Structures are given as structure tokens and as C-alpha cells.
Amino acid sequence: MNEKQIKLMQKNIEVKKYEKLKEKQLEQYILATKHSENKQMDDLSIQSYMYRGS
């Protein structure tokens, strides 16, 4: 019985590790998306300024 409990605890630790990895990947994806959106907004702003300035 004690062996099964130890195995279960080890599996639980593994699951938590994968959950943490998944959370970090999601955070990185969100940051990359925000960075990309900010860059696109900057480009649009520059184009709009140049169009109005001409």
C-alpha cells in the first residue's frame, strides 16, 4: 500500500510540473502577442502620420 501511495505522489508531482510548464508557455505566448500588436500599432501610427504630413 505504501508503494502505491509513493507512486501516486510522484505522479502528482509530475502533473504539477507539466501544469507549471504550460502556464509559463501561455505567459510567453501572451507577451509575444502583445509585443507583436504593439509593433503593428506603431507601424500604423507612423504610416498615418506620414500620410497626413504629406
DADAFEN-V984035 format. One record per pair of residues at least 6 apart in sequence whose C-alpha atoms are under 6 Angstrom apart, sorted by the first residue. I is the first residue (numbers start at 1). J is the second residue. D is the distance in Angstrom with one decimal. If there is no record, write none. Layout:
I:J:D  I:J:D
This chain:
none
